[in-house]
Amino acid sequence: MRGARTARTTTDYEADTGRIAGLLVRRHHVLLVAWTVLWFFLVEPKGGFSWHYLRQGEQLLFSGQPDGGLSLYAHHPELQIGPVSLAAARLTAPFSPYTGQVIAEAVSSALGLVMLVLVGRTAALYYLGTGTNHRRLQQRVLIAGLAFIPMWVEVSVRFAHLDDVLALFFTALAAHALARGKPVQVAAFLALAVDSKPWAIAFAPLILALPRPAWLRTALWFCALVAVAWLPFYLGNLDTMAAAKFTIPNQPASSLRWFGVTDPTTPWWDRPTQFALGLGLGGIAVWRGRWPAVVLLGANARVLLDPSVYTYYTASILLGTLLWDAVGQKRLVPWWSWIALASLYGGTLLLPSDSARGFVRLAFVVVSTAYVLLWPTQQTRRPRTPADEQGHGHGSGRARLGRRRERVLVGAGR
């Protein structure tokens, strides 16, 4: 009888967690791994488009050349890559250029899978104590992940942009730390994101989603850790300031064209406006109680005002829609992830004119921004803190048992 109860309990636990019998992995994880491997091998033969920038940057940073070291950004403003990313690229130095590139692509692809797990756990923590159906949550992560992976392989393999990969990975870690109520970790991960790629500053409003007493300490940690990585370059060579003025061509398919901006290169006001818009929209999202929209809104600001239209930009949008679909709402079908993939990636491949592609890019940003900020949705809650976990003895015994059971499910690998 006891053996039968144990077997039934094990079966129920595996059903609740989606675990494959006798294994530590879950069904949706296996499917996502297979999907990632498929896309990796499809794209890798033509991958590594921008890897030479990472290779050049890490060699210059760790060399004694006059145009390297702390003078790197002053002499090479085209290397818009954070020092953390260059340090990570340095790990491939012992290998041949091609082998190092493939290793970086493979590790970056694997980080995409880690991010999917992190987002699932973030959602489970965020809804802890609300009776969340964890199987439905797994299904949402799976369906959104099927849209996320092709764009993740675009940034991690086709372009091999390790800097963007790390910026988004650290942002996912920051969102997970936020759901766990860990202010210092939120600050550290957001700082590492900015230290990997400067445009990640748009995700800083996640700090405001913490309880108000933690704002100042978290902001100070964030600023200090950003300064530790970047300040040596500005002090080592004051010409580093010029790197912020680096421009790129204003491409015909850019959304800027629909605003009447016909400058051949980046307008002087573009980057400051881009950062300000991302920070402002993120702040409004937190004020509206919708912090899971912060990443999407920051990425939207980048796509809206960037003169370039590289497809790897869409990876940041897909991380934003993934967080919104998994954490910001409870619908089974993560529509926004697939809408983003179809419009931003599919539109790039299928639409015949630059003007039409720019319009679709503009339309997606406007509609998705309006939706996550204004559309009526279930009231979202602030991230849980250790005090929430203690519960102060409130609630019925059945409710406390339910919360303990959910904590087991979360720890089991949501």
C-alpha positions in Angstrom: 0.0 0.0 0.0 2.8 2.4 0.9 4.6 1.5 -2.3 1.5 2.3 -4.3 1.0 5.6 -2.6 4.7 6.5 -3.3 4.4 5.6 -6.9 1.2 7.6 -7.2 2.8 10.6 -5.5 5.8 10.4 -7.9 3.5 10.2 -10.9 1.5 13.2 -9.7 4.7 15.2 -9.1 6.0 14.4 -12.6 2.7 15.3 -14.1 2.7 18.7 -12.2 6.2 19.5 -13.2 6.2 18.2 -16.7 9.2 16.0 -15.8 10.0 13.0 -18.0 9.8 9.9 -15.9 13.1 9.0 -14.2 14.9 12.0 -15.6 15.7 15.5 -14.3 14.6 17.3 -17.5 11.2 18.4 -18.5 9.3 17.8 -21.7 9.2 21.4 -22.9 13.0 21.8 -22.2 13.7 18.8 -24.5 11.6 20.3 -27.3 13.3 23.7 -27.0 16.8 22.1 -26.9 16.0 20.2 -30.1 14.6 23.3 -31.7 17.7 25.3 -30.8 20.0 22.6 -32.2 18.1 22.5 -35.4 18.3 26.3 -35.9 22.0 26.3 -34.9 23.0 23.8 -37.6 20.8 25.6 -40.2 22.5 29.0 -39.5 26.0 28.2 -38.4 27.5 27.6 -41.9 26.8 31.3 -42.7 27.3 32.5 -39.1 29.9 34.7 -37.5 29.1 37.8 -39.6 30.4 40.3 -36.9 32.6 38.0 -34.8 35.7 39.8 -36.2 34.8 42.9 -34.2 34.8 41.0 -30.9 38.1 39.3 -31.9 39.7 42.7 -32.8 38.4 44.4 -29.7 39.6 41.8 -27.2 43.1 41.7 -28.9 43.4 45.5 -28.7 42.0 45.7 -25.1 44.6 43.3 -23.8 47.5 44.5 -25.9 50.1 47.1 -25.3 49.4 48.9 -28.5 49.0 52.7 -28.5 45.5 52.3 -29.9 44.5 49.6 -27.4 44.2 49.2 -23.7 42.4 52.0 -22.0 42.6 54.0 -25.3 40.6 51.4 -27.1 37.4 53.4 -27.5 39.1 56.7 -28.2 40.9 55.2 -31.2 38.2 52.7 -32.3 34.7 54.3 -31.7 33.3 51.8 -34.2 33.7 49.1 -31.5 30.5 49.8 -29.7 31.1 46.8 -27.4 31.3 46.8 -23.6 34.4 45.7 -21.8 32.6 42.8 -20.2 31.9 41.4 -23.6 35.5 41.9 -24.7 36.7 40.1 -21.6 34.3 37.2 -22.4 35.6 37.1 -26.0 39.1 36.9 -24.6 38.2 33.4 -23.4 38.3 32.2 -27.0 41.8 33.6 -27.6 43.6 30.2 -27.2 41.7 28.8 -30.1 41.9 29.5 -33.8 39.7 32.3 -35.1 37.1 29.8 -36.5 37.1 27.5 -33.6 36.8 30.4 -31.2 33.9 31.7 -33.2 32.0 28.4 -33.2 32.6 28.0 -29.4 31.2 31.5 -28.9 28.2 30.7 -31.1 27.5 27.5 -29.3 27.7 29.0 -25.8 25.6 32.0 -26.8 22.9 29.6 -28.2 22.9 27.7 -25.0 22.4 30.9 -23.0 19.2 31.4 -24.9 17.9 28.1 -23.5 19.0 29.2 -20.0 17.1 32.5 -20.5 13.9 30.5 -21.3 14.3 28.6 -18.1 14.9 31.8 -16.2 11.8 33.5 -17.6 9.7 30.4 -16.7 11.0 30.5 -13.1 10.5 34.3 -13.0 6.9 33.8 -13.9 6.4 31.0 -11.4 7.9 33.2 -8.6 5.9 36.2 -9.7 2.6 34.3 -9.4 3.6 32.3 -6.3 0.6 31.9 -4.0 -2.0 32.7 -6.7 -2.9 29.1 -7.7 -1.0 29.3 -11.0 -1.4 26.3 -13.3 2.3 25.4 -13.8 1.6 23.1 -16.8 -0.1 26.0 -18.6 2.9 28.2 -17.7 5.2 25.6 -19.2 3.1 25.6 -22.4 3.3 29.4 -22.6 7.0 29.3 -22.3 7.3 26.5 -24.9 5.1 28.3 -27.4 6.8 31.7 -26.9 10.2 29.9 -26.9 9.5 28.5 -30.3 9.3 32.1 -31.6 12.2 33.3 -29.5 14.8 30.8 -30.6 15.0 31.7 -34.3 15.7 35.3 -33.4 18.1 34.3 -30.7 20.1 32.2 -33.2 20.1 35.3 -35.4 22.0 37.3 -32.8 24.1 34.5 -31.3 25.1 32.6 -34.5 24.4 34.5 -37.7 25.8 37.7 -36.4 27.7 36.3 -33.4 27.1 39.5 -31.4 28.3 38.3 -28.1 27.8 41.7 -26.6 24.1 41.8 -27.4 23.8 38.2 -26.1 25.4 39.0 -22.8 23.4 42.2 -22.4 20.1 40.3 -22.8 21.3 37.4 -20.7 22.2 39.6 -17.8 18.8 41.4 -18.2 17.0 38.1 -17.9 19.0 37.4 -14.8 18.0 40.8 -13.4 14.3 40.1 -14.0 14.7 36.8 -12.2 16.5 38.5 -9.3 13.7 41.1 -9.2 11.0 38.3 -8.9 13.1 36.9 -6.0 13.3 40.3 -4.3 17.1 40.6 -4.4 17.9 44.3 -4.9 21.8 44.0 -5.0 21.5 41.2 -7.6 19.2 43.3 -9.7 21.7 46.1 -9.6 24.7 43.8 -10.4 23.0 42.1 -13.4 21.7 45.4 -14.9 25.2 46.9 -14.5 26.7 43.8 -16.2 24.2 44.3 -19.0 25.2 47.9 -19.5 28.9 46.9 -19.2 28.3 44.4 -22.0 26.4 46.8 -24.4 25.6 50.4 -23.5 22.1 50.4 -25.0 21.0 48.1 -22.1 20.7 51.2 -20.0 17.1 51.3 -21.2 16.3 48.4 -18.9 17.3 50.3 -15.7 13.7 51.1 -14.8 13.5 47.5 -13.5 15.1 49.0 -10.4 11.9 51.0 -9.8 9.9 47.8 -9.6 11.6 47.0 -6.3 10.1 48.1 -3.0 10.6 51.9 -2.6 13.0 51.6 0.4 15.5 49.6 -1.9 15.6 52.1 -4.7 18.5 54.3 -3.5 20.8 51.4 -2.5 20.1 49.5 -5.7 20.7 52.6 -7.8 23.9 53.3 -6.1 25.1 49.8 -6.6 24.1 50.0 -10.3 25.9 53.3 -10.9 29.0 52.1 -9.0 29.3 48.9 -11.0 28.8 50.7 -14.3 31.5 53.2 -13.3 33.9 50.4 -12.4 33.8 49.1 -15.9 33.6 52.3 -18.0 35.3 55.0 -16.0 38.9 53.7 -16.4 38.6 54.2 -20.2 37.4 57.8 -19.8 40.1 58.6 -17.3 42.7 56.8 -19.3 42.0 58.8 -22.5 39.7 61.7 -22.4 39.1 61.3 -26.2 36.9 58.3 -25.3 34.1 60.8 -25.0 34.1 61.0 -28.8 33.0 57.3 -29.0 29.5 58.4 -28.0 29.3 60.5 -31.2 30.0 57.5 -33.5 27.4 57.4 -36.3 26.1 54.8 -38.7 24.2 55.1 -42.0 20.5 56.0 -41.8 19.1 53.1 -43.8 16.0 53.4 -46.1 14.0 50.8 -44.1 14.5 52.6 -40.8 11.5 53.9 -38.9 13.3 57.2 -38.7 12.4 57.7 -42.4 8.7 57.8 -41.5 9.4 60.8 -39.2 10.9 62.7 -42.1 14.5 62.1 -40.9 16.6 61.9 -44.1 20.0 62.6 -42.6 22.5 60.2 -44.2 23.9 59.2 -40.8 22.8 59.1 -37.2 21.3 62.5 -36.2 23.0 64.2 -33.3 19.9 63.9 -31.1 19.1 60.3 -31.9 21.0 58.4 -29.3 20.0 60.6 -26.3 16.4 60.5 -27.4 16.6 56.8 -27.8 17.8 56.3 -24.2 15.4 58.9 -22.8 12.4 57.3 -24.5 13.4 53.8 -23.3 13.9 55.0 -19.8 10.7 57.0 -19.8 8.5 54.3 -21.2 10.0 51.8 -18.7 9.3 54.1 -15.9 5.7 54.5 -17.0 5.3 50.7 -17.2 6.5 50.3 -13.6 4.2 53.1 -12.5 1.3 51.3 -14.2 2.2 48.1 -12.3 3.5 46.4 -15.4 7.2 45.9 -14.9 7.3 42.8 -17.1 6.9 45.2 -20.1 10.1 47.2 -19.3 12.4 45.1 -21.6 9.9 45.2 -24.5 9.5 49.0 -24.2 13.3 49.6 -24.0 13.8 47.4 -27.0 11.0 49.2 -28.8 12.7 52.5 -28.3 15.8 51.1 -29.8 14.1 49.8 -32.9 12.0 52.9 -33.4 14.8 55.4 -33.4 17.8 53.4 -34.6 19.1 54.3 -38.1 20.0 50.7 -38.8 17.7 47.8 -39.3 19.8 44.7 -38.6 17.7 41.6 -37.9 19.5 40.8 -34.7 17.9 43.9 -33.1 14.7 41.8 -33.0 16.2 39.5 -30.4 15.8 42.1 -27.8 12.2 42.6 -28.8 11.6 38.8 -28.5 13.1 38.8 -25.0 10.7 41.6 -24.2 7.6 39.8 -25.6 8.7 36.6 -23.9 8.7 38.3 -20.5 5.4 40.0 -21.2 3.8 36.8 -22.5 5.0 34.6 -19.7 5.0 37.1 -16.7 2.9 40.1 -17.7 -0.2 38.1 -18.7 -1.7 34.7 -18.3 -3.0 33.9 -21.7 -2.1 30.4 -22.9 -1.1 31.5 -26.4 1.7 34.1 -26.3 0.5 36.1 -29.2 3.0 39.0 -28.9 6.0 36.7 -29.4 4.6 35.4 -32.6 3.4 38.8 -33.8 6.9 40.2 -33.3 8.5 37.3 -35.1 6.1 37.5 -38.0 6.1 41.3 -38.4 9.7 42.2 -37.7 11.5 39.1 -39.0 9.0 37.9 -41.5 8.5 41.4 -42.8 12.2 41.8 -43.4 12.2 38.7 -45.5 8.9 39.1 -47.4 8.1 42.8 -47.8 9.3 44.1 -51.2 10.1 47.7 -50.3 12.2 49.5 -47.7 9.3 51.9 -47.0 6.9 49.1 -46.2 9.4 47.4 -43.9 10.0 50.7 -42.1 6.2 51.1 -41.7 5.7 47.6 -40.3 8.6 48.3 -37.8 6.9 51.5 -36.8 3.5 50.0 -36.5 4.7 47.1 -34.3 6.4 49.5 -31.9 3.4 51.8 -31.6 0.8 49.1 -31.2 2.8 46.9 -28.8 3.7 49.9 -26.7 0.2 51.1 -26.5 -1.1 47.6 -25.7 1.3 46.8 -22.8 0.8 50.2 -21.2 -2.9 50.9 -21.8 -4.8 47.7 -22.5 -6.8 46.4 -19.5 -5.2 43.4 -18.0 -5.2 41.5 -14.7 -3.7 43.6 -12.0 0.0 42.7 -11.6 1.7 42.4 -8.3 5.0 43.7 -7.1 7.8 41.1 -6.9 7.8 39.0 -3.8 10.3 39.6 -1.1 11.7 37.3 1.7 9.1 38.9 4.0 6.4 37.7 1.6 7.7 34.2 1.8 7.4 34.2 5.6 3.8 35.0 5.3 3.6 36.2 9.0 1.2 33.3 9.7 -1.6 34.6 7.5 -3.9 32.3 5.5 -5.5 29.0 6.0 -3.6 25.8 6.4 -4.8 24.7 3.0 -3.5 27.9 1.4 -0.1 27.6 3.2 0.2 24.0 1.9 -0.6 25.2 -1.6 2.1 27.9 -1.4 4.6 25.4 -0.1 3.7 23.0 -3.0 4.1 25.9 -5.5 7.6 26.6 -4.0 8.5 23.0 -4.6 7.3 23.3 -8.2 9.3 26.6 -8.7 12.5 25.0 -7.3 12.0 22.0 -9.5 12.9 24.0 -12.6 10.1 26.1 -13.9 
